[in-house]
């Protein structure tokens, strides 16, 4: 069968990024206030159109960098949204990605320039188009990934306590976790380095600080490792 490209429909392809962060207490998502029509003044995910000289992964990395200034973070393709009327301006298919970044390490000037703000995922405003669906899917994927692979450390400071790590997992999974069971499971993963330093802010006795072993962490991240918390 012969296909004439000129006679086929033209469809825009966009990329939208769900950017997660953690402030030691709550899982948050970075949103921007839209400064153009349609839906001007409403909250939105950060997105853009695929350029002719890039693939989808490159477009997602570019968009993430434009908003946060960060490189080389956890970024995963999520889902393609293709409802015919999802964009009121023109026929547009969006491929969504979700990213995990450290809130303290992103470029705050860039986010300010884009009228961006961190929101708790539990207190998020209503978003434009189908962006609420994108965030919901991303949260479900993040929870599933967290229960299978040791991801999420990108949300923590370089040195962290076991309590901070447990709080991160409880926040992502949205449930309380037994402390002893959690510590045993994490130790069985063999990806942490216990430091001699202590965090003295939590108690007079202090809590030992940990770092993750980058080589072991990357190895575990690339293979299914059922944590089953």
N, C-alpha and C positions, 0 to 999 in steps of 0.2 A: 504494500500500500504506500502510495506517494503522499508525503505531507508537505504542504506549502506553509512555511513559517509565517509568511506575511498575512495569511488568511486566518490565523489562529488568534484567539482572544489574548489581549494584553492584561496581565494581572500584576499588581505591585506585591513585592515581597519585603516584609519588614521583620525586624528582630526586636523583641522586648525582653528586658532583663529584670528579674526579681532578685534584688540584692538584700541578703540577710546579714544582720550583725547581732552582736550580743554585748550587753553592757554589765555583765556579771549578775544581772537579776532577771532580764527579760529578753526574749527573742524579738528582734525588730526588723522592719523592712524599710528601705529607703525609697521615698516617693518624691516626685517633683510636682510643683504647681504649674499646670499647663498655661503658657502665655500666648496661645494662638487659638483660633477657632478651627474646628468645632470644640465645644466643651471648654472654652477658655475659662481659666480661674479654678478649674476642678483638679483634683489630685489624680496622678497618673504614674505608671511605671516609666522608667527611662527606656526610650526606644529610638529606632531610626530605620531607614531603608537600607537594604543590601546594595552595596556599590558594585559596579561591573567588574572590578578587579579584585574582589575578595570573596571568600567562601563564608558560610554561616558562622563558623567558629571565630573567624577573624573579625567579622562584623560585631559579634557579641563582645569580644575582647576590646574592640575599639570603643564601643558604646560604654562599656564598664569603665574604661580608662578616662573617657571624656568627662564622666560624672564624678569619679572618685580619685583618679590619678594613680590607681594601683595596677600592678601587673602580676602575672603568675599566681593567681588565686584559684581556688576551686570553682570551676565553671562547668556546668553540665547542661546539655540540651534537654529540654523538658517535653514539649508537645507543640504540634502545629494547630493553630486555630484558624479555621477556614469557613466559618459561617458566611453565607453570601452577603448579609447585610451588617456584618460586624463593624465596618467602618462606613459612616454615612457619606464620606466624601467620594470614595472610589473603591472598586473591588480590590481588597487587600488581604493577603494571607500573612499571618504572623507566626514566626517560629519563636517560642519562648525559651529562655535560658534562666537558670538560677545560679547565683554566685554566693559564696560565703567569704566575708571579709571581716577584718578586725576593725571595729568602730574607731579605735584610737589611732589607726594608721592611715586612714583615708585623708585626702586633701580637703580640708573644711572650706577653703576658699572656693574651690571648684563647686562643691555642693551648694554653697551660698549663691554663686552666680547662676545656678540652675533653679534657684528657689526650692532646694531640696530639703527634706526633713525626715528624721527617723521617727517611725511610729511603731508602737507595740503591735504585734500581729493580732492581738486580742482586742485592740482598740483602734483599728484601722478605719479611716474614712471610706465612704463609698467611692469607687474609682470609675474612670471612664470606660466605655465600651465593655469588653469582656475581661478587663484586667483583674477584677475580683476572682474570677474563675482561675486565672493564671496563678494568682497567689495561693489559692486553695490547693491547686494541684501541686504547686511547688512545696508547700508545707507537708503534704502527704508523701511526696517523694523524699524530702529531707528526712522525715521520720523513718521511712522504710530503709533508706540508706544508712542512717545512724544505727539502726538495729542490726544491720548486716556488716557494714564496713566501719572502720574507725575514722570517720570523717567528723569535722566540726572543730578540730583543734585550731583551725585558722581563726576561729572566733575568740580564742583565748589569748592573753598576753604570753610572751615567750616563756616566762616562768609562772607557774600556777600551782595552787594547792589542790589536793584531792577533793576538797569540798567544792571548789570552783568548778572542777571537772564534773562532779556529780550534779551540781546545780545546772550546768549547761545541758547535760543529758535529760534531766527532769524537765527543763524548760522546752527542749525540742520535742520530747516524747509526750509532754503534757501529762505527766503522772509522777507520783512519788516512787522513789526507788529505795529499797533496803540498803543501808550503808554498807554492812558487812558483805552482802552478796555483790554489790557494785564493786567494792575494792578487790574482791577475789576475782571477779570477771575481768576487770581492767588489768590486774597483775598477770592473769593467764594470757593476755594478748602480747605481753612482753614487748611493749613499745615505749615504756616510760624510763626516764633516767631520774633517779632520786638524788636530789642535791643535798649538800650539807647546810645550805641556807634555810632560814625559816621566815615565814611571814608572821610578824609579831603584831599585826593589826587586829587579828581575830580573837586573840586571848593572850594572857601573860605568859603562858607556856609556849605559845607559838605553834605554827603548823609547817611541816616540811614542804619545801617547794619542789616541783617536778618540771622536767622538760621532756619533750618526746624525742625519741631516737629517730632522726629523719630517715635513715636508710630502712629501718624496720617498718616505720610508719608508711613509707611509700610502697613497700612490698605488700603490706597487709591491705592497703587501700586498693590495690589493683586486683585483689582476690577476695572472693566472698568469705567473710569471717563472721559467723553468726554469734553475736554477743548475747542475744536473747535476754534482755533485761526485763 
